[in-house]
Each structure stands twice: as C-alpha cells, then as structure tokens.
Amino acid sequence: MRLLICLAALVAVSYSEEPKHSPPKVQVYTTEPGEFGKANTLICHVSDFHPPDITIELLHDGTELPNAVQTDLAFRQGWRFHLTKSVAFSPERGQRYSCRVTHGTSRNDYAWEPNM
C-alpha cells in the first residue's frame, strides 16, 4: 500500500511541474494573396509558447490597427499555447504591416511579406 501511495505522489509531483519557458513560433500571413488596394485579412498566428503571458498587436507602419479580433487562448499537449489575431485591411504600396509579439520580457516584430 505504501508503495502505491509513493508512486501516486511521484506521478502527482511530475505532472505539477510547470513546463519550461518556450518562445513563440510566429506566422504572419493573409487569407488571400496580397494585392495592393484590395480588401484582405492580416493574420498573426502564434504557437508553441509557454507561459501563456503574451500580447499580440497587428501594426500598420508601427501603429496598432483597430478592430482586430483575437481567438481564445488554447493549449496543446505539454501545455504549449497558441493564439491567433486577425484584422481586415487593404494593403497599400510602400506601407509596412507587421505583428508585434510580447512574450514575458521579450518583444519582437514580424513583418508581413506581401510577395507582390
């Protein structure tokens, strides 16, 4: 009986340990192929990060785009989280569109590459 209790305690401790810090993987893309002046949706998908303390901003020339929509925070096996933020926009020539991700104390900007 004691062995069973010890094994149960060991399993509980191993599952209660918080996963280590994992930086996010970031993808910035659009729903349709990029075309200047044509309505589209800018999407920033952030995945495989831990802890869940994260902020996503969609930017146009460094200014946050209004009316962006964010999914609920979700997780996969191993407590790796994922989140998506999107906003309607019409890309213009010479303008810069990006996704700024702040995870803990780290902040990075990821540019959308229009391939036009």
N, CA, C and O atoms as a GROMACS GRO file, in nm:
protein
  464
    1MET      N    1   0.082  -0.119   0.000
    1MET     CA    2   0.000   0.000   0.000
    1MET      C    3   0.087   0.126   0.000
    1MET      O    4   0.060   0.222  -0.072
    2ARG      N    5   0.193   0.124   0.084
    2ARG     CA    6   0.282   0.240   0.090
    2ARG      C    7   0.346   0.267  -0.046
    2ARG      O    8   0.362   0.382  -0.088
    3LEU      N    9   0.383   0.160  -0.115
    3LEU     CA   10   0.445   0.175  -0.246
    3LEU      C   11   0.348   0.242  -0.343
    3LEU      O   12   0.389   0.328  -0.421
    4LEU      N   13   0.223   0.205  -0.338
    4LEU     CA   14   0.122   0.265  -0.424
    4LEU      C   15   0.105   0.414  -0.394
    4LEU      O   16   0.093   0.494  -0.486
    5ILE      N   17   0.105   0.451  -0.268
    5ILE     CA   18   0.092   0.592  -0.228
    5ILE      C   19   0.215   0.670  -0.274
    5ILE      O   20   0.202   0.782  -0.325
    6CYS      N   21   0.333   0.612  -0.258
    6CYS     CA   22   0.456   0.679  -0.303
    6CYS      C   23   0.455   0.699  -0.454
    6CYS      O   24   0.493   0.806  -0.502
    7LEU      N   25   0.413   0.599  -0.528
    7LEU     CA   26   0.404   0.611  -0.674
    7LEU      C   27   0.304   0.718  -0.714
    7LEU      O   28   0.330   0.797  -0.806
    8ALA      N   29   0.190   0.723  -0.649
    8ALA     CA   30   0.089   0.824  -0.679
    8ALA      C   31   0.143   0.964  -0.650
    8ALA      O   32   0.119   1.056  -0.728
    9ALA      N   33   0.216   0.980  -0.541
    9ALA     CA   34   0.274   1.110  -0.507
    9ALA      C   35   0.379   1.150  -0.610
    9ALA      O   36   0.387   1.267  -0.648
   10LEU      N   37   0.459   1.056  -0.656
   10LEU     CA   38   0.562   1.084  -0.756
   10LEU      C   39   0.498   1.128  -0.888
   10LEU      O   40   0.545   1.222  -0.951
   11VAL      N   41   0.393   1.062  -0.928
   11VAL     CA   42   0.321   1.099  -1.050
   11VAL      C   43   0.262   1.238  -1.035
   11VAL      O   44   0.271   1.319  -1.128
   12ALA      N   45   0.201   1.268  -0.923
   12ALA     CA   46   0.140   1.400  -0.899
   12ALA      C   47   0.245   1.510  -0.905
   12ALA      O   48   0.220   1.615  -0.964
   13VAL      N   49   0.361   1.488  -0.846
   13VAL     CA   50   0.468   1.588  -0.848
   13VAL      C   51   0.520   1.608  -0.990
   13VAL      O   52   0.544   1.722  -1.031
   14SER      N   53   0.536   1.501  -1.065
   14SER     CA   54   0.589   1.515  -1.201
   14SER      C   55   0.492   1.590  -1.291
   14SER      O   56   0.536   1.662  -1.381
   15TYR      N   57   0.362   1.575  -1.271
   15TYR     CA   58   0.264   1.648  -1.352
   15TYR      C   59   0.243   1.791  -1.305
   15TYR      O   60   0.196   1.874  -1.382
   16SER      N   61   0.277   1.821  -1.182
   16SER     CA   62   0.254   1.955  -1.131
   16SER      C   63   0.366   2.051  -1.167
   16SER      O   64   0.350   2.172  -1.154
   17GLU      N   65   0.480   2.000  -1.213
   17GLU     CA   66   0.590   2.087  -1.251
   17GLU      C   67   0.551   2.169  -1.373
   17GLU      O   68   0.498   2.114  -1.470
   18GLU      N   69   0.576   2.297  -1.368
   18GLU     CA   70   0.542   2.386  -1.478
   18GLU      C   71   0.641   2.366  -1.592
   18GLU      O   72   0.762   2.359  -1.568
   19PRO      N   73   0.593   2.357  -1.717
   19PRO     CA   74   0.684   2.343  -1.830
   19PRO      C   75   0.780   2.462  -1.838
   19PRO      O   76   0.750   2.571  -1.789
   20LYS      N   77   0.894   2.440  -1.899
   20LYS     CA   78   0.994   2.545  -1.911
   20LYS      C   79   0.949   2.650  -2.010
   20LYS      O   80   0.858   2.629  -2.090
   21HIS      N   81   1.015   2.765  -2.003
   21HIS     CA   82   0.986   2.876  -2.094
   21HIS      C   83   1.012   2.833  -2.239
   21HIS      O   84   1.119   2.780  -2.270
   22SER      N   85   0.915   2.856  -2.326
   22SER     CA   86   0.929   2.827  -2.469
   22SER      C   87   0.888   2.950  -2.546
   22SER      O   88   0.774   2.996  -2.532
   23PRO      N   89   0.978   3.006  -2.629
   23PRO     CA   90   0.942   3.124  -2.708
   23PRO      C   91   0.841   3.086  -2.816
   23PRO      O   92   0.837   2.972  -2.862
   24PRO      N   93   0.759   3.182  -2.858
   24PRO     CA   94   0.655   3.152  -2.957
   24PRO      C   95   0.710   3.136  -3.098
   24PRO      O   96   0.812   3.196  -3.135
   25LYS      N   97   0.642   3.056  -3.176
   25LYS     CA   98   0.663   3.048  -3.320
   25LYS      C   99   0.558   3.140  -3.380
   25LYS      O  100   0.441   3.132  -3.344
   26VAL      N  101   0.598   3.228  -3.472
   26VAL     CA  102   0.507   3.329  -3.524
   26VAL      C  103   0.497   3.319  -3.676
   26VAL      O  104   0.598   3.309  -3.746
   27GLN      N  105   0.373   3.321  -3.725
   27GLN     CA  106   0.346   3.322  -3.869
   27GLN      C  107   0.257   3.443  -3.898
   27GLN      O  108   0.156   3.463  -3.831
   28VAL      N  109   0.295   3.523  -3.999
   28VAL     CA  110   0.216   3.639  -4.041
   28VAL      C  111   0.179   3.616  -4.187
   28VAL      O  112   0.266   3.597  -4.272
   29TYR      N  113   0.048   3.617  -4.215
   29TYR     CA  114   0.001   3.588  -4.349
   29TYR      C  115  -0.135   3.651  -4.372
   29TYR      O  116  -0.191   3.714  -4.281
   30THR      N  117  -0.188   3.636  -4.492
   30THR     CA  118  -0.321   3.688  -4.526
   30THR      C  119  -0.410   3.575  -4.576
   30THR      O  120  -0.360   3.469  -4.616
   31THR      N  121  -0.542   3.598  -4.573
   31THR     CA  122  -0.633   3.494  -4.619
   31THR      C  123  -0.630   3.478  -4.771
   31THR      O  124  -0.650   3.369  -4.823
   32GLU      N  125  -0.604   3.587  -4.840
   32GLU     CA  126  -0.596   3.587  -4.986
   32GLU      C  127  -0.456   3.632  -5.027
   32GLU      O  128  -0.387   3.697  -4.949
   33PRO      N  129  -0.414   3.597  -5.150
   33PRO     CA  130  -0.285   3.650  -5.196
   33PRO      C  131  -0.287   3.803  -5.190
   33PRO      O  132  -0.388   3.866  -5.222
   34GLY      N  133  -0.174   3.862  -5.149
   34GLY     CA  134  -0.168   4.007  -5.134
   34GLY      C  135  -0.182   4.080  -5.266
   34GLY      O  136  -0.118   4.046  -5.365
   35GLU      N  137  -0.267   4.183  -5.265
   35GLU     CA  138  -0.286   4.269  -5.382
   35GLU      C  139  -0.310   4.410  -5.330
   35GLU      O  140  -0.404   4.433  -5.253
   36PHE      N  141  -0.225   4.505  -5.373
   36PHE     CA  142  -0.238   4.642  -5.325
   36PHE      C  143  -0.377   4.698  -5.356
   36PHE      O  144  -0.428   4.684  -5.467
   37GLY      N  145  -0.437   4.761  -5.254
   37GLY     CA  146  -0.566   4.825  -5.271
   37GLY      C  147  -0.685   4.732  -5.262
   37GLY      O  148  -0.799   4.777  -5.271
   38LYS      N  149  -0.662   4.602  -5.245
   38LYS     CA  150  -0.772   4.505  -5.239
   38LYS      C  151  -0.793   4.458  -5.094
   38LYS      O  152  -0.696   4.428  -5.024
   39ALA      N  153  -0.918   4.453  -5.051
   39ALA     CA  154  -0.951   4.410  -4.914
   39ALA      C  155  -0.898   4.269  -4.888
   39ALA      O  156  -0.904   4.181  -4.974
   40ASN      N  157  -0.846   4.250  -4.768
   40ASN     CA  158  -0.788   4.123  -4.729
   40ASN      C  159  -0.796   4.113  -4.577
   40ASN      O  160  -0.851   4.202  -4.512
   41THR      N  161  -0.742   4.007  -4.520
   41THR     CA  162  -0.734   3.990  -4.375
   41THR      C  163  -0.591   3.957  -4.337
   41THR      O  164  -0.534   3.860  -4.387
   42LEU      N  165  -0.534   4.037  -4.248
   42LEU     CA  166  -0.400   4.014  -4.196
   42LEU      C  167  -0.412   3.924  -4.073
   42LEU      O  168  -0.493   3.950  -3.984
   43ILE      N  169  -0.333   3.818  -4.070
   43ILE     CA  170  -0.342   3.718  -3.963
   43ILE      C  171  -0.204   3.698  -3.899
   43ILE      O  172  -0.102   3.690  -3.967
   44CYS      N  173  -0.204   3.691  -3.767
   44CYS     CA  174  -0.082   3.658  -3.693
   44CYS      C  175  -0.115   3.537  -3.606
   44CYS      O  176  -0.196   3.545  -3.513
   45HIS      N  177  -0.050   3.426  -3.637
   45HIS     CA  178  -0.072   3.302  -3.560
   45HIS      C  179   0.054   3.277  -3.476
   45HIS      O  180   0.164   3.268  -3.530
   46VAL      N  181   0.034   3.265  -3.346
   46VAL     CA  182   0.144   3.248  -3.251
   46VAL      C  183   0.122   3.112  -3.183
   46VAL      O  184   0.014   3.086  -3.130
   47SER      N  185   0.225   3.027  -3.184
   47SER     CA  186   0.205   2.891  -3.132
   47SER      C  187   0.326   2.840  -3.055
   47SER      O  188   0.435   2.898  -3.060
   48ASP      N  189   0.304   2.731  -2.984
   48ASP     CA  190   0.406   2.655  -2.911
   48ASP      C  191   0.481   2.738  -2.807
   48ASP      O  192   0.602   2.722  -2.791
   49PHE      N  193   0.411   2.825  -2.736
   49PHE     CA  194   0.476   2.908  -2.635
   49PHE      C  195   0.428   2.872  -2.495
   49PHE      O  196   0.318   2.820  -2.475
   50HIS      N  197   0.514   2.902  -2.400
   50HIS     CA  198   0.483   2.885  -2.258
   50HIS      C  199   0.575   2.978  -2.181
   50HIS      O  200   0.693   2.984  -2.216
   51PRO      N  201   0.533   3.048  -2.081
   51PRO     CA  202   0.399   3.052  -2.024
   51PRO      C  203   0.302   3.131  -2.113
   51PRO      O  204   0.344   3.189  -2.214
   52PRO      N  205   0.174   3.133  -2.077
   52PRO     CA  206   0.073   3.196  -2.162
   52PRO      C  207   0.068   3.348  -2.155
   52PRO      O  208  -0.021   3.409  -2.213
   53ASP      N  209   0.160   3.411  -2.086
   53ASP     CA  210   0.166   3.556  -2.075
   53ASP      C  211   0.216   3.614  -2.208
   53ASP      O  212   0.337   3.618  -2.233
   54ILE      N  213   0.123   3.658  -2.294
   54ILE     CA  214   0.160   3.703  -2.428
   54ILE      C  215   0.066   3.813  -2.476
   54ILE      O  216  -0.052   3.815  -2.440
   55THR      N  217   0.118   3.904  -2.558
   55THR     CA  218   0.038   4.010  -2.620
   55THR      C  219   0.069   4.013  -2.768
   55THR      O  220   0.186   4.007  -2.808
   56ILE      N  221  -0.034   4.022  -2.850
   56ILE     CA  222  -0.018   4.030  -2.996
   56ILE      C  223  -0.078   4.161  -3.043
   56ILE      O  224  -0.191   4.194  -3.008
   57GLU      N  225  -0.002   4.235  -3.124
   57GLU     CA  226  -0.051   4.359  -3.184
   57GLU      C  227  -0.031   4.350  -3.335
   57GLU      O  228   0.076   4.310  -3.381
   58LEU      N  229  -0.132   4.388  -3.411
   58LEU     CA  230  -0.121   4.397  -3.557
   58LEU      C  231  -0.099   4.544  -3.591
   58LEU      O  232  -0.178   4.630  -3.553
   59LEU      N  233   0.009   4.572  -3.663
   59LEU     CA  234   0.053   4.710  -3.684
   59LEU      C  235   0.056   4.751  -3.831
   59LEU      O  236   0.082   4.671  -3.920
   60HIS      N  237   0.029   4.878  -3.853
   60HIS     CA  238   0.043   4.944  -3.983
   60HIS      C  239   0.139   5.059  -3.963
   60HIS      O  240   0.106   5.157  -3.896
   61ASP      N  241   0.258   5.048  -4.020
   61ASP     CA  242   0.363   5.149  -4.001
   61ASP      C  243   0.386   5.181  -3.853
   61ASP      O  244   0.404   5.298  -3.817
   62GLY      N  245   0.384   5.078  -3.769
   62GLY     CA  246   0.413   5.094  -3.627
   62GLY      C  247   0.295   5.132  -3.539
   62GLY      O  248   0.309   5.138  -3.417
   63THR      N  249   0.178   5.157  -3.598
   63THR     CA  250   0.058   5.194  -3.523
   63THR      C  251  -0.039   5.076  -3.523
   63THR      O  252  -0.063   5.014  -3.626
   64GLU      N  253  -0.094   5.046  -3.406
   64GLU     CA  254  -0.184   4.932  -3.396
   64GLU      C  255  -0.310   4.953  -3.480
   64GLU      O  256  -0.373   5.058  -3.476
   65LEU      N  257  -0.344   4.850  -3.557
   65LEU     CA  258  -0.466   4.852  -3.639
   65LEU      C  259  -0.588   4.832  -3.549
   65LEU      O  260  -0.588   4.743  -3.465
   66PRO      N  261  -0.692   4.914  -3.566
   66PRO     CA  262  -0.812   4.900  -3.483
   66PRO      C  263  -0.898   4.781  -3.529
   66PRO      O  264  -0.885   4.732  -3.641
   67ASN      N  265  -0.986   4.738  -3.442
   67ASN     CA  266  -1.087   4.636  -3.469
   67ASN      C  267  -1.031   4.496  -3.494
   67ASN      O  268  -1.096   4.415  -3.560
   68ALA      N  269  -0.914   4.467  -3.442
   68ALA     CA  270  -0.858   4.332  -3.456
   68ALA      C  271  -0.935   4.236  -3.365
   68ALA      O  272  -0.986   4.275  -3.260
   69VAL      N  273  -0.943   4.112  -3.408
   69VAL     CA  274  -1.015   4.008  -3.334
   69VAL      C  275  -0.914   3.900  -3.295
   69VAL      O  276  -0.831   3.859  -3.375
   70GLN      N  277  -0.924   3.855  -3.170
   70GLN     CA  278  -0.831   3.754  -3.120
   70GLN      C  279  -0.908   3.631  -3.075
   70GLN      O  280  -1.015   3.641  -3.014
   71THR      N  281  -0.853   3.513  -3.106
   71THR     CA  282  -0.914   3.389  -3.060
   71THR      C  283  -0.891   3.374  -2.910
   71THR      O  284  -0.812   3.447  -2.851
   72ASP      N  285  -0.961   3.279  -2.850
   72ASP     CA  286  -0.936   3.246  -2.711
   72ASP      C  287  -0.804   3.171  -2.702
   72ASP      O  288  -0.766   3.098  -2.794
   73LEU      N  289  -0.734   3.189  -2.593
   73LEU     CA  290  -0.609   3.119  -2.568
   73LEU      C  291  -0.640   2.970  -2.558
   73LEU      O  292  -0.731   2.930  -2.486
   74ALA      N  293  -0.564   2.889  -2.630
   74ALA     CA  294  -0.584   2.744  -2.628
   74ALA      C  295  -0.449   2.677  -2.607
   74ALA      O  296  -0.344   2.740  -2.626
   75PHE      N  297  -0.452   2.551  -2.569
   75PHE     CA  298  -0.326   2.480  -2.548
   75PHE      C  299  -0.333   2.341  -2.607
   75PHE      O  300  -0.439   2.284  -2.632
   76ARG      N  301  -0.212   2.290  -2.630
   76ARG     CA  302  -0.196   2.154  -2.682
   76ARG      C  303  -0.124   2.072  -2.576
   76ARG      O  304  -0.094   2.120  -2.467
   77GLN      N  305  -0.098   1.948  -2.610
   77GLN     CA  306  -0.026   1.859  -2.521
   77GLN      C  307   0.105   1.924  -2.475
   77GLN      O  308   0.173   1.989  -2.555
   78GLY      N  309   0.141   1.906  -2.352
   78GLY     CA  310   0.263   1.963  -2.298
   78GLY      C  311   0.249   2.109  -2.257
   78GLY      O  312   0.349   2.176  -2.233
   79TRP      N  313   0.126   2.158  -2.250
   79TRP     CA  314   0.099   2.296  -2.210
   79TRP      C  315   0.168   2.397  -2.300
   79TRP      O  316   0.220   2.498  -2.251
   80ARG      N  317   0.169   2.372  -2.430
   80ARG     CA  318   0.218   2.468  -2.528
   80ARG      C  319   0.095   2.539  -2.582
   80ARG      O  320   0.002   2.475  -2.633
   81PHE      N  321   0.094   2.672  -2.570
   81PHE     CA  322  -0.024   2.751  -2.603
   81PHE      C  323  -0.021   2.800  -2.748
   81PHE      O  324   0.085   2.803  -2.811
   82HIS      N  325  -0.139   2.838  -2.799
   82HIS     CA  326  -0.148   2.900  -2.930
   82HIS      C  327  -0.262   3.002  -2.931
   82HIS      O  328  -0.359   2.990  -2.856
   83LEU      N  329  -0.246   3.101  -3.019
   83LEU     CA  330  -0.337   3.215  -3.023
   83LEU      C  331  -0.328   3.277  -3.162
   83LEU      O  332  -0.221   3.278  -3.223
   84THR      N  333  -0.440   3.327  -3.213
   84THR     CA  334  -0.443   3.391  -3.344
   84THR      C  335  -0.514   3.525  -3.334
   84THR      O  336  -0.617   3.538  -3.267
   85LYS      N  337  -0.458   3.625  -3.401
   85LYS     CA  338  -0.521   3.757  -3.405
   85LYS      C  339  -0.530   3.798  -3.552
   85LYS      O  340  -0.438   3.772  -3.629
   86SER      N  341  -0.642   3.860  -3.590
   86SER     CA  342  -0.661   3.898  -3.730
   86SER      C  343  -0.735   4.031  -3.740
   86SER      O  344  -0.803   4.074  -3.646
   87VAL      N  345  -0.720   4.096  -3.857
   87VAL     CA  346  -0.786   4.224  -3.880
   87VAL      C  347  -0.805   4.243  -4.030
   87VAL      O  348  -0.719   4.206  -4.110
   88ALA      N  349  -0.918   4.302  -4.067
   88ALA     CA  350  -0.942   4.336  -4.207
   88ALA      C  351  -0.853   4.456  -4.243
   88ALA      O  352  -0.837   4.548  -4.164
   89PHE      N  353  -0.794   4.453  -4.364
   89PHE     CA  354  -0.712   4.563  -4.410
   89PHE      C  355  -0.702   4.561  -4.561
   89PHE      O  356  -0.734   4.461  -4.624
   90SER      N  357  -0.660   4.671  -4.618
   90SER     CA  358  -0.634   4.682  -4.762
   90SER      C  359  -0.491   4.732  -4.777
   90SER      O  360  -0.464   4.851  -4.758
   91PRO      N  361  -0.398   4.643  -4.812
   91PRO     CA  362  -0.258   4.683  -4.818
   91PRO      C  363  -0.232   4.788  -4.926
   91PRO      O  364  -0.289   4.783  -5.035
   92GLU      N  365  -0.147   4.883  -4.892
   92GLU     CA  366  -0.110   4.989  -4.986
   92GLU      C  367   0.041   4.984  -5.011
   92GLU      O  368   0.118   4.952  -4.921
   93ARG      N  369   0.080   5.014  -5.132
   93ARG     CA  370   0.221   5.015  -5.171
   93ARG      C  371   0.300   5.110  -5.080
   93ARG      O  372   0.256   5.221  -5.052
   94GLY      N  373   0.417   5.065  -5.034
   94GLY     CA  374   0.503   5.147  -4.950
   94GLY      C  375   0.468   5.145  -4.803
   94GLY      O  376   0.539   5.206  -4.723
   95GLN      N  377   0.362   5.079  -4.765
   95GLN     CA  378   0.320   5.070  -4.625
   95GLN      C  379   0.375   4.941  -4.565
   95GLN      O  380   0.394   4.841  -4.634
   96ARG      N  381   0.401   4.944  -4.435
   96ARG     CA  382   0.456   4.827  -4.366
   96ARG      C  383   0.350   4.772  -4.270
   96ARG      O  384   0.294   4.845  -4.189
   97TYR      N  385   0.326   4.642  -4.281
   97TYR     CA  386   0.231   4.574  -4.194
   97TYR      C  387   0.308   4.467  -4.118
   97TYR      O  388   0.389   4.395  -4.176
   98SER      N  389   0.281   4.456  -3.988
   98SER     CA  390   0.357   4.362  -3.907
   98SER      C  391   0.276   4.314  -3.787
   98SER      O  392   0.167   4.364  -3.757
   99CYS      N  393   0.333   4.217  -3.720
   99CYS     CA  394   0.277   4.160  -3.598
   99CYS      C  395   0.382   4.176  -3.490
   99CYS      O  396   0.495   4.130  -3.505
  100ARG      N  397   0.345   4.242  -3.380
  100ARG     CA  398   0.435   4.257  -3.266
  100ARG      C  399   0.391   4.160  -3.157
  100ARG      O  400   0.275   4.161  -3.114
  101VAL      N  401   0.484   4.077  -3.114
  101VAL     CA  402   0.455   3.978  -3.012
  101VAL      C  403   0.541   4.006  -2.889
  101VAL      O  404   0.664   4.011  -2.897
  102THR      N  405   0.475   4.025  -2.775
  102THR     CA  406   0.544   4.044  -2.648
  102THR      C  407   0.516   3.921  -2.563
  102THR      O  408   0.402   3.893  -2.526
  103HIS      N  409   0.624   3.849  -2.532
  103HIS     CA  410   0.612   3.726  -2.453
  103HIS      C  411   0.707   3.740  -2.334
  103HIS      O  412   0.829   3.733  -2.349
  104GLY      N  413   0.649   3.760  -2.216
  104GLY     CA  414   0.732   3.786  -2.099
  104GLY      C  415   0.804   3.918  -2.118
  104GLY      O  416   0.740   4.022  -2.137
  105THR      N  417   0.936   3.917  -2.113
  105THR     CA  418   1.014   4.039  -2.131
  105THR      C  419   1.066   4.054  -2.273
  105THR      O  420   1.135   4.152  -2.303
  106SER      N  421   1.035   3.960  -2.360
  106SER     CA  422   1.082   3.963  -2.499
  106SER      C  423   0.977   4.024  -2.591
  106SER      O  424   0.860   3.987  -2.585
  107ARG      N  425   1.020   4.117  -2.678
  107ARG     CA  426   0.929   4.179  -2.775
  107ARG      C  427   0.994   4.173  -2.913
  107ARG      O  428   1.108   4.215  -2.931
  108ASN      N  429   0.919   4.119  -3.011
  108ASN     CA  430   0.970   4.107  -3.147
  108ASN      C  431   0.862   4.148  -3.247
  108ASN      O  432   0.744   4.124  -3.226
  109ASP      N  433   0.907   4.211  -3.356
  109ASP     CA  434   0.818   4.246  -3.467
  109ASP      C  435   0.844   4.150  -3.582
  109ASP      O  436   0.958   4.118  -3.614
  110TYR      N  437   0.735   4.104  -3.645
  110TYR     CA  438   0.742   4.013  -3.757
  110TYR      C  439   0.668   4.078  -3.874
  110TYR      O  440   0.547   4.100  -3.866
  111ALA      N  441   0.739   4.108  -3.980
  111ALA     CA  442   0.681   4.178  -4.095
  111ALA      C  443   0.600   4.085  -4.184
  111ALA      O  444   0.635   3.968  -4.202
  112TRP      N  445   0.493   4.138  -4.238
  112TRP     CA  446   0.418   4.064  -4.340
  112TRP      C  447   0.490   4.089  -4.472
  112TRP      O  448   0.515   4.204  -4.509
  113GLU      N  449   0.522   3.982  -4.541
  113GLU     CA  450   0.588   3.991  -4.671
  113GLU      C  451   0.481   3.971  -4.778
  113GLU      O  452   0.435   3.859  -4.800
  114PRO      N  453   0.442   4.079  -4.847
  114PRO     CA  454   0.330   4.070  -4.941
  114PRO      C  455   0.357   3.988  -5.066
  114PRO      O  456   0.261   3.942  -5.128
  115ASN      N  457   0.482   3.968  -5.106
  115ASN     CA  458   0.514   3.893  -5.228
  115ASN      C  459   0.438   3.943  -5.349
  115ASN      O  460   0.390   3.864  -5.430
  116MET      N  461   0.428   4.076  -5.360
  116MET     CA  462   0.357   4.134  -5.475
  116MET      C  463   0.458   4.202  -5.565
  116MET      O  464   0.421   4.258  -5.668
   0.00000   0.00000   0.00000
